[in-house]
Amino acid sequence: MIDVNVKFEEQNDKLLCKINGDFDAYHSAEIKRQIKERMESSKAAKIVLDMSEVPYIDSAGLGAMVAILKDARHLGKEIVLASLRQNVKRIFEMTRLDKVFKIVEVLEEA
């Protein structure tokens, strides 16, 4: 039972990953696997994670995000987080991960 999905869309030199659902201990491994596989097969240099439909993230989700960031850097790609909800953004700020990730308010800025 997977009630979280990731939709992918290639736009010019960007891979847009729209995450839909809670990014938590139950789902983080699956989200990470999907994004990693797509990132490895994509020619895009910039990976944009659209977080507008993520109502909740926990430490497992944050761990998965850091792993995705490491994978992206290893592949020479840039990760941008877009459209974080206020409560999710606050968690990034509290854990200081807002200093690690490039975060933009809206997709158009990514």
Biotite code that builds the C-alpha atoms (Angstrom):
import biotite.structure as struc

atoms = struc.array([
    struc.Atom([0.000, 0.000, 0.000], chain_id="A", res_id=1, res_name="MET", atom_name="CA", element="C"),
    struc.Atom([1.689, 3.137, -1.193], chain_id="A", res_id=2, res_name="ILE", atom_name="CA", element="C"),
    struc.Atom([-0.281, 6.302, -0.666], chain_id="A", res_id=3, res_name="ASP", atom_name="CA", element="C"),
    struc.Atom([2.600, 8.528, -1.645], chain_id="A", res_id=4, res_name="VAL", atom_name="CA", element="C"),
    struc.Atom([3.613, 9.010, -5.221], chain_id="A", res_id=5, res_name="ASN", atom_name="CA", element="C"),
    struc.Atom([6.211, 10.928, -7.164], chain_id="A", res_id=6, res_name="VAL", atom_name="CA", element="C"),
    struc.Atom([5.351, 12.293, -10.587], chain_id="A", res_id=7, res_name="LYS", atom_name="CA", element="C"),
    struc.Atom([8.228, 13.125, -12.899], chain_id="A", res_id=8, res_name="PHE", atom_name="CA", element="C"),
    struc.Atom([8.334, 15.672, -15.666], chain_id="A", res_id=9, res_name="GLU", atom_name="CA", element="C"),
    struc.Atom([11.332, 16.671, -17.768], chain_id="A", res_id=10, res_name="GLU", atom_name="CA", element="C"),
    struc.Atom([11.459, 20.369, -18.643], chain_id="A", res_id=11, res_name="GLN", atom_name="CA", element="C"),
    struc.Atom([14.398, 21.584, -20.715], chain_id="A", res_id=12, res_name="ASN", atom_name="CA", element="C"),
    struc.Atom([17.370, 20.948, -18.424], chain_id="A", res_id=13, res_name="ASP", atom_name="CA", element="C"),
    struc.Atom([15.249, 20.283, -15.340], chain_id="A", res_id=14, res_name="LYS", atom_name="CA", element="C"),
    struc.Atom([13.789, 17.137, -13.872], chain_id="A", res_id=15, res_name="LEU", atom_name="CA", element="C"),
    struc.Atom([10.698, 18.056, -11.905], chain_id="A", res_id=16, res_name="LEU", atom_name="CA", element="C"),
    struc.Atom([9.777, 15.577, -9.146], chain_id="A", res_id=17, res_name="CYS", atom_name="CA", element="C"),
    struc.Atom([6.361, 16.273, -7.651], chain_id="A", res_id=18, res_name="LYS", atom_name="CA", element="C"),
    struc.Atom([6.082, 14.458, -4.336], chain_id="A", res_id=19, res_name="ILE", atom_name="CA", element="C"),
    struc.Atom([2.537, 13.837, -3.183], chain_id="A", res_id=20, res_name="ASN", atom_name="CA", element="C"),
    struc.Atom([1.879, 12.740, 0.414], chain_id="A", res_id=21, res_name="GLY", atom_name="CA", element="C"),
    struc.Atom([3.668, 12.380, 3.737], chain_id="A", res_id=22, res_name="ASP", atom_name="CA", element="C"),
    struc.Atom([7.451, 12.073, 3.470], chain_id="A", res_id=23, res_name="PHE", atom_name="CA", element="C"),
    struc.Atom([7.898, 9.896, 6.560], chain_id="A", res_id=24, res_name="ASP", atom_name="CA", element="C"),
    struc.Atom([9.404, 6.655, 7.877], chain_id="A", res_id=25, res_name="ALA", atom_name="CA", element="C"),
    struc.Atom([6.806, 4.600, 6.011], chain_id="A", res_id=26, res_name="TYR", atom_name="CA", element="C"),
    struc.Atom([7.397, 6.190, 2.634], chain_id="A", res_id=27, res_name="HIS", atom_name="CA", element="C"),
    struc.Atom([10.858, 7.761, 2.589], chain_id="A", res_id=28, res_name="SER", atom_name="CA", element="C"),
    struc.Atom([12.716, 4.700, 1.240], chain_id="A", res_id=29, res_name="ALA", atom_name="CA", element="C"),
    struc.Atom([10.283, 4.362, -1.675], chain_id="A", res_id=30, res_name="GLU", atom_name="CA", element="C"),
    struc.Atom([10.378, 8.086, -2.502], chain_id="A", res_id=31, res_name="ILE", atom_name="CA", element="C"),
    struc.Atom([14.181, 8.049, -2.347], chain_id="A", res_id=32, res_name="LYS", atom_name="CA", element="C"),
    struc.Atom([14.371, 4.973, -4.601], chain_id="A", res_id=33, res_name="ARG", atom_name="CA", element="C"),
    struc.Atom([12.078, 6.476, -7.241], chain_id="A", res_id=34, res_name="GLN", atom_name="CA", element="C"),
    struc.Atom([13.894, 9.819, -7.302], chain_id="A", res_id=35, res_name="ILE", atom_name="CA", element="C"),
    struc.Atom([17.345, 8.217, -7.328], chain_id="A", res_id=36, res_name="LYS", atom_name="CA", element="C"),
    struc.Atom([16.477, 5.909, -10.245], chain_id="A", res_id=37, res_name="GLU", atom_name="CA", element="C"),
    struc.Atom([14.993, 8.739, -12.256], chain_id="A", res_id=38, res_name="ARG", atom_name="CA", element="C"),
    struc.Atom([17.869, 11.079, -11.415], chain_id="A", res_id=39, res_name="MET", atom_name="CA", element="C"),
    struc.Atom([20.412, 8.523, -12.638], chain_id="A", res_id=40, res_name="GLU", atom_name="CA", element="C"),
    struc.Atom([18.627, 8.004, -15.950], chain_id="A", res_id=41, res_name="SER", atom_name="CA", element="C"),
    struc.Atom([17.897, 11.696, -16.561], chain_id="A", res_id=42, res_name="SER", atom_name="CA", element="C"),
    struc.Atom([20.120, 14.047, -18.547], chain_id="A", res_id=43, res_name="LYS", atom_name="CA", element="C"),
    struc.Atom([18.838, 17.039, -16.552], chain_id="A", res_id=44, res_name="ALA", atom_name="CA", element="C"),
    struc.Atom([21.453, 18.905, -14.526], chain_id="A", res_id=45, res_name="ALA", atom_name="CA", element="C"),
    struc.Atom([18.897, 20.360, -12.135], chain_id="A", res_id=46, res_name="LYS", atom_name="CA", element="C"),
    struc.Atom([16.531, 18.261, -10.052], chain_id="A", res_id=47, res_name="ILE", atom_name="CA", element="C"),
    struc.Atom([13.579, 20.235, -8.696], chain_id="A", res_id=48, res_name="VAL", atom_name="CA", element="C"),
    struc.Atom([11.580, 18.645, -5.886], chain_id="A", res_id=49, res_name="LEU", atom_name="CA", element="C"),
    struc.Atom([8.092, 20.115, -5.813], chain_id="A", res_id=50, res_name="ASP", atom_name="CA", element="C"),
    struc.Atom([7.076, 19.810, -2.155], chain_id="A", res_id=51, res_name="MET", atom_name="CA", element="C"),
    struc.Atom([3.739, 21.650, -2.407], chain_id="A", res_id=52, res_name="SER", atom_name="CA", element="C"),
    struc.Atom([1.787, 18.422, -1.806], chain_id="A", res_id=53, res_name="GLU", atom_name="CA", element="C"),
    struc.Atom([3.886, 17.212, 1.150], chain_id="A", res_id=54, res_name="VAL", atom_name="CA", element="C"),
    struc.Atom([1.897, 17.987, 4.313], chain_id="A", res_id=55, res_name="PRO", atom_name="CA", element="C"),
    struc.Atom([4.369, 16.303, 6.676], chain_id="A", res_id=56, res_name="TYR", atom_name="CA", element="C"),
    struc.Atom([8.028, 15.273, 6.853], chain_id="A", res_id=57, res_name="ILE", atom_name="CA", element="C"),
    struc.Atom([9.801, 13.448, 9.681], chain_id="A", res_id=58, res_name="ASP", atom_name="CA", element="C"),
    struc.Atom([13.422, 12.608, 10.473], chain_id="A", res_id=59, res_name="SER", atom_name="CA", element="C"),
    struc.Atom([13.354, 9.613, 8.110], chain_id="A", res_id=60, res_name="ALA", atom_name="CA", element="C"),
    struc.Atom([12.118, 11.899, 5.343], chain_id="A", res_id=61, res_name="GLY", atom_name="CA", element="C"),
    struc.Atom([14.871, 14.405, 6.106], chain_id="A", res_id=62, res_name="LEU", atom_name="CA", element="C"),
    struc.Atom([17.412, 11.589, 6.063], chain_id="A", res_id=63, res_name="GLY", atom_name="CA", element="C"),
    struc.Atom([16.143, 10.491, 2.667], chain_id="A", res_id=64, res_name="ALA", atom_name="CA", element="C"),
    struc.Atom([16.402, 14.087, 1.420], chain_id="A", res_id=65, res_name="MET", atom_name="CA", element="C"),
    struc.Atom([20.030, 14.293, 2.518], chain_id="A", res_id=66, res_name="VAL", atom_name="CA", element="C"),
    struc.Atom([20.730, 10.961, 0.792], chain_id="A", res_id=67, res_name="ALA", atom_name="CA", element="C"),
    struc.Atom([19.094, 12.270, -2.405], chain_id="A", res_id=68, res_name="ILE", atom_name="CA", element="C"),
    struc.Atom([21.242, 15.418, -2.157], chain_id="A", res_id=69, res_name="LEU", atom_name="CA", element="C"),
    struc.Atom([24.412, 13.311, -1.794], chain_id="A", res_id=70, res_name="LYS", atom_name="CA", element="C"),
    struc.Atom([23.442, 11.153, -4.771], chain_id="A", res_id=71, res_name="ASP", atom_name="CA", element="C"),
    struc.Atom([22.747, 14.264, -6.849], chain_id="A", res_id=72, res_name="ALA", atom_name="CA", element="C"),
    struc.Atom([26.105, 15.823, -5.971], chain_id="A", res_id=73, res_name="ARG", atom_name="CA", element="C"),
    struc.Atom([27.805, 12.544, -6.825], chain_id="A", res_id=74, res_name="HIS", atom_name="CA", element="C"),
    struc.Atom([26.133, 12.693, -10.247], chain_id="A", res_id=75, res_name="LEU", atom_name="CA", element="C"),
    struc.Atom([27.074, 16.373, -10.647], chain_id="A", res_id=76, res_name="GLY", atom_name="CA", element="C"),
    struc.Atom([23.470, 17.551, -10.410], chain_id="A", res_id=77, res_name="LYS", atom_name="CA", element="C"),
    struc.Atom([21.867, 20.336, -8.431], chain_id="A", res_id=78, res_name="GLU", atom_name="CA", element="C"),
    struc.Atom([18.882, 19.816, -6.131], chain_id="A", res_id=79, res_name="ILE", atom_name="CA", element="C"),
    struc.Atom([16.338, 22.568, -5.567], chain_id="A", res_id=80, res_name="VAL", atom_name="CA", element="C"),
    struc.Atom([13.383, 22.302, -3.194], chain_id="A", res_id=81, res_name="LEU", atom_name="CA", element="C"),
    struc.Atom([10.324, 24.289, -4.214], chain_id="A", res_id=82, res_name="ALA", atom_name="CA", element="C"),
    struc.Atom([6.980, 25.258, -2.696], chain_id="A", res_id=83, res_name="SER", atom_name="CA", element="C"),
    struc.Atom([7.485, 23.927, 0.822], chain_id="A", res_id=84, res_name="LEU", atom_name="CA", element="C"),
    struc.Atom([4.490, 24.254, 3.110], chain_id="A", res_id=85, res_name="ARG", atom_name="CA", element="C"),
    struc.Atom([5.092, 26.441, 6.143], chain_id="A", res_id=86, res_name="GLN", atom_name="CA", element="C"),
    struc.Atom([5.267, 23.577, 8.668], chain_id="A", res_id=87, res_name="ASN", atom_name="CA", element="C"),
    struc.Atom([7.650, 21.562, 6.460], chain_id="A", res_id=88, res_name="VAL", atom_name="CA", element="C"),
    struc.Atom([9.821, 24.603, 5.834], chain_id="A", res_id=89, res_name="LYS", atom_name="CA", element="C"),
    struc.Atom([9.993, 25.218, 9.575], chain_id="A", res_id=90, res_name="ARG", atom_name="CA", element="C"),
    struc.Atom([11.418, 21.718, 10.104], chain_id="A", res_id=91, res_name="ILE", atom_name="CA", element="C"),
    struc.Atom([14.125, 22.455, 7.529], chain_id="A", res_id=92, res_name="PHE", atom_name="CA", element="C"),
    struc.Atom([14.925, 25.680, 9.366], chain_id="A", res_id=93, res_name="GLU", atom_name="CA", element="C"),
    struc.Atom([14.961, 24.041, 12.815], chain_id="A", res_id=94, res_name="MET", atom_name="CA", element="C"),
    struc.Atom([17.348, 21.327, 11.613], chain_id="A", res_id=95, res_name="THR", atom_name="CA", element="C"),
    struc.Atom([19.427, 23.914, 9.742], chain_id="A", res_id=96, res_name="ARG", atom_name="CA", element="C"),
    struc.Atom([18.883, 21.981, 6.520], chain_id="A", res_id=97, res_name="LEU", atom_name="CA", element="C"),
    struc.Atom([17.661, 25.212, 4.939], chain_id="A", res_id=98, res_name="ASP", atom_name="CA", element="C"),
    struc.Atom([21.380, 26.116, 4.841], chain_id="A", res_id=99, res_name="LYS", atom_name="CA", element="C"),
    struc.Atom([22.205, 22.865, 3.040], chain_id="A", res_id=100, res_name="VAL", atom_name="CA", element="C"),
    struc.Atom([19.432, 22.792, 0.453], chain_id="A", res_id=101, res_name="PHE", atom_name="CA", element="C"),
    struc.Atom([18.578, 25.469, -2.044], chain_id="A", res_id=102, res_name="LYS", atom_name="CA", element="C"),
    struc.Atom([14.951, 26.314, -1.237], chain_id="A", res_id=103, res_name="ILE", atom_name="CA", element="C"),
    struc.Atom([12.726, 28.498, -3.410], chain_id="A", res_id=104, res_name="VAL", atom_name="CA", element="C"),
    struc.Atom([9.200, 29.736, -2.724], chain_id="A", res_id=105, res_name="GLU", atom_name="CA", element="C"),
    struc.Atom([7.665, 28.881, -6.079], chain_id="A", res_id=106, res_name="VAL", atom_name="CA", element="C"),
    struc.Atom([8.518, 26.468, -8.898], chain_id="A", res_id=107, res_name="LEU", atom_name="CA", element="C"),
    struc.Atom([9.146, 29.313, -11.315], chain_id="A", res_id=108, res_name="GLU", atom_name="CA", element="C"),
    struc.Atom([12.195, 30.375, -9.256], chain_id="A", res_id=109, res_name="GLU", atom_name="CA", element="C"),
    struc.Atom([13.810, 26.942, -9.457], chain_id="A", res_id=110, res_name="ALA", atom_name="CA", element="C"),
])
